[in-house]
Amino acid sequence: MFKIGDWVTWVNPANGNKELTLIKTIEDKEAFDEWGEELWQPKEGEWCWFYNTGEGKPFCGKFVTIIQKNNYTTYRAHNAWHECEYCEPFIGELPTFLQY
């Protein structure tokens, strides 16, 4: 169901809070597949990292919309004149593609 690199939301049984986690390993994937949690989707106005493959210039902006064209998904931020291939939640850290 999920794959490594997916962001998922889930309810932490220890405190009942909804949390956001990046699936980094096979073990993470198997655990989230079993728990049946949901894939993270950006919400309008949410701060996110946006970037395109090979550009090397990520930027942070407020999410506006998802654009579907011919089985291809792109994302648009309020402060961007172009669409981006990738969008991930801003959690106060560098985007994942710069961390690893």
SEDREN-379502 format. One line per 8 residues: their letters; for each residue y, x, z of C-alpha. Coordinates in Angstrom, 3 decimals. Example, Ala and Ser with C-alpha at 12.3 -4.5 7.8 and 13.67 -1.06 7.14 Angstrom:
as = -4.500,12.300,7.800 ~ -1.060,13.670,7.140
***
This chain:
mfkigdwv = 0.000,0.000,0.000 ~ 2.553,2.661,1.027 ~ 2.873,6.207,-0.274 ~ 4.169,9.485,1.124 ~ 7.954,9.460,0.769 ~ 8.339,5.721,1.446 ~ 10.660,4.515,4.177 ~ 9.131,1.698,6.223
twvnpang = 10.421,-0.603,8.929 ~ 8.195,-1.536,11.839 ~ 8.357,-2.994,15.332 ~ 7.747,-0.415,18.053 ~ 5.257,-2.009,20.483 ~ 6.614,0.100,23.358 ~ 10.067,-1.484,23.285 ~ 9.958,-4.290,20.689
nkeltlik = 12.734,-2.680,18.609 ~ 12.646,-2.564,14.835 ~ 12.553,1.072,13.707 ~ 12.768,3.001,10.452 ~ 10.308,5.789,9.623 ~ 9.661,8.078,6.660 ~ 5.986,8.412,5.704 ~ 5.444,12.180,5.583
tiedkeaf = 1.658,12.614,5.836 ~ -1.624,10.976,4.844 ~ -2.089,10.032,8.503 ~ 1.314,8.262,8.516 ~ 0.346,6.423,5.316 ~ -2.981,5.277,6.723 ~ -1.392,4.112,9.984 ~ 1.332,2.088,8.240
dewgeelw = -1.152,0.633,5.739 ~ -3.189,-0.579,8.728 ~ -0.197,-1.946,10.665 ~ 1.001,-3.942,7.665 ~ 4.675,-3.066,8.067 ~ 7.263,-3.534,5.316 ~ 8.866,-1.204,2.822 ~ 12.535,-0.530,3.618
qpkegewc = 15.015,-2.092,1.215 ~ 18.741,-1.365,1.470 ~ 21.025,-4.218,2.455 ~ 24.507,-4.798,1.076 ~ 27.037,-2.698,3.002 ~ 24.396,-0.400,4.540 ~ 25.219,3.332,4.494 ~ 22.739,5.230,2.318
wfyntgeg = 22.203,8.529,0.552 ~ 22.275,8.239,-3.241 ~ 21.125,10.857,-5.752 ~ 19.585,11.534,-9.151 ~ 16.792,13.953,-10.054 ~ 18.128,17.355,-10.999 ~ 21.753,16.630,-10.092 ~ 21.803,18.316,-6.707
kpfcgkfv = 24.864,16.346,-5.613 ~ 23.809,13.618,-3.205 ~ 26.483,11.427,-1.769 ~ 26.733,8.961,1.056 ~ 28.054,5.504,0.330 ~ 27.678,1.828,1.114 ~ 24.906,0.133,-0.822 ~ 26.008,-2.591,-3.252
tiiqknny = 23.040,-3.662,-5.389 ~ 19.680,-2.854,-6.970 ~ 19.592,-2.971,-10.758 ~ 16.287,-3.655,-12.548 ~ 16.075,-2.669,-16.232 ~ 12.823,-2.457,-18.195 ~ 10.649,-1.729,-15.120 ~ 13.151,0.900,-13.962
ttyrahna = 15.078,0.561,-10.721 ~ 18.488,2.060,-10.011 ~ 20.899,1.679,-7.118 ~ 24.657,1.322,-6.984 ~ 27.035,2.372,-4.214 ~ 30.552,1.063,-3.648 ~ 32.111,4.467,-4.343 ~ 30.117,5.413,-7.474
wheceyce = 30.909,4.790,-11.113 ~ 27.279,5.366,-12.131 ~ 23.854,4.136,-11.063 ~ 21.491,6.364,-9.061 ~ 17.734,6.829,-9.261 ~ 17.215,7.194,-5.522 ~ 18.541,5.565,-2.395 ~ 17.443,6.290,1.145
pfigelpt = 18.814,5.211,4.512 ~ 21.555,7.251,6.141 ~ 20.229,8.133,9.579 ~ 22.690,10.884,10.490 ~ 20.657,13.631,8.798 ~ 20.530,15.243,5.369 ~ 18.568,13.274,2.780 ~ 14.862,14.114,2.703
flqy = 14.933,15.930,-0.619 ~ 17.293,18.514,0.928 ~ 15.235,18.914,4.122 ~ 11.879,19.954,2.643
***
